[in-house]
Amino acid sequence: MDYNTQRNKLILPEYGRNIQKMVDHAITLKDKESRNLAANTIIQVMGNLNPHLRENRDFKHKLWDHLHFIANFQLDIDAPFEAPEKEQFEQKPDPLPYPSSQIRFKHYGKIVEDLIEKALEMEPGDMQDDFVRFIANHMKLSHITWNKEGVADDVIFKAVKNLSQGRLSVKEGTSLIDTKESRPPKKKKSKSYHSKGGGR
């Protein structure tokens, strides 16, 4: 029995083992004209296997690049596009910098801190008050995402002051949204067939 685990590793698995075999065979052809014919046939099959590539403007170029890559750059042919450099595929992308800023209240998230900074840039007045109230409501919703119990408005008000280092406060007399209405309804437990009053 021939198992995949005993076979050579596929270079581009999305094209399957048959394409890999076809490319390996094309490499062994001694006549360049035969290799060219085989390569063009393989490209047609690769395009049929991955029709989504046709959405790319340069999909033909991409197929020929993939062909060279599958052949481990050992296929000597007259391709319509210049063969890519092997190092181009082996080069690793630059690492993405991971955010290093500390989030003071993780259950509110970094977005809330950014919103607080945006509110601090606004001129004092009704618009800023409405924006701060919006932030407070968002914080209350975020709080119940991580806590089953509800949270009093005063707790949110103190958090707003804390996050803004005392420079922002929710306007006196403001009531935040009722989080009970925001909770999804509890699923009713289905009665068992063998429960009292069920079938025999």
Sequence and secondary structure as in RCSB ss.txt:
>XXXX:A:sequence
MDYNTQRNKLILPEYGRNIQKMVDHAITLKDKESRNLAANTIIQVMGNLNPHLRENRDFKHKLWDHLHFIANFQL
DIDAPFEAPEKEQFEQKPDPLPYPSSQIRFKHYGKIVEDLIEKALEMEPGDMQDDFVRFIANHMKLSHITWNKEG
VADDVIFKAVKNLSQGRLSVKEGTSLIDTKESRPPKKKKSKSYHSKGGGR
>XXXX:A:secstr
   GGGS   SSGGGHHHHHHHHHHHHH SSHHHHHHHHHHHHHHHHHH GGGGGSTTHHHHHHHHHHHHTTT  
    SS    HHHHH             SSTTTHHHHHHHHHHHHTS SSHHHHHHHHHHHHHHHHHHHHH SS 
  HHHHHHHHHHHTTTS    TT     HHHHS         TTSTT   
